[in-house]
Amino acid sequence: MQRVDGATNAAARLVLVPTRKREQDVALVALMHGFRDVHREGRFMSATLYDYPLHRIDGTPTTLADYRGQVLLVVNVASKCGLTPQYAGLQSLYETYRDRGLVVAGFPANEFGAQEPGSNDEIATFCETSFGVTFPMFQKIVVKGAGIDPLYSELIRTPPGGDIQWNFEKFLVDREGNVTRFAPTVTPSDPALVAAIEKALGPT
């Protein structure tokens, strides 16, 4: 077992993630889905992204229109994945850039290895107690296959196109609604992602 630090937030906890499990997940992403270049980026502009009905993790109806004009990092998340420690990095990004207009939006999904089996209440508790998550979390949705949520039907149009590959795939939406796609293996601290966020936020 390898210890992985939680978010920089003092409320964050330390979590234990099996090293072998994490390696298996990363290998699965790389080998099964051909992520030779983990920065698998593409861009397109969405005019409807902000209109799809959603629910916050507490059940409150909402849409992404609440965040129009801000920079969004949309991530499909899971609690029992080898990439779950990315929660810490996502929280750190949120704390670092939220005052400049960054919103991290977490969407739990259970399509990959059934690694998000819990209820919305269980997921919310896990995120708070394990990583001190304060960024917006939404109710569990389907991000691939039958029953895919309309939001993700729109997001996966981002070049190079195709289905979500694994947990923690990332979509960066700038203030004008332009979307850039990053592979699950791109960590929140990856220089390419950080640079893209900085560019989308604009000068301080």
Secondary structure as UniProt FT lines:
FT   STRAND          2..4
FT   TURN            10..11
FT   STRAND          15..17
FT   HELIX           19..33
FT   TURN            38..39
FT   STRAND          43..45
FT   TURN            49..51
FT   STRAND          54..56
FT   TURN            57..58
FT   STRAND          61..62
FT   HELIX           64..67
FT   TURN            68..69
FT   STRAND          71..77
FT   TURN            82..85
FT   HELIX           86..97
FT   HELIX           98..100
FT   STRAND          102..108
FT   TURN            111..114
FT   HELIX           120..131
FT   STRAND          137..138
FT   TURN            146..147
FT   HELIX           150..155
FT   TURN            156..157
FT   TURN            159..160
FT   TURN            167..168
FT   STRAND          170..173
FT   TURN            175..176
FT   STRAND          178..182
FT   TURN            184..185
FT   TURN            188..189
FT   HELIX           191..201
//
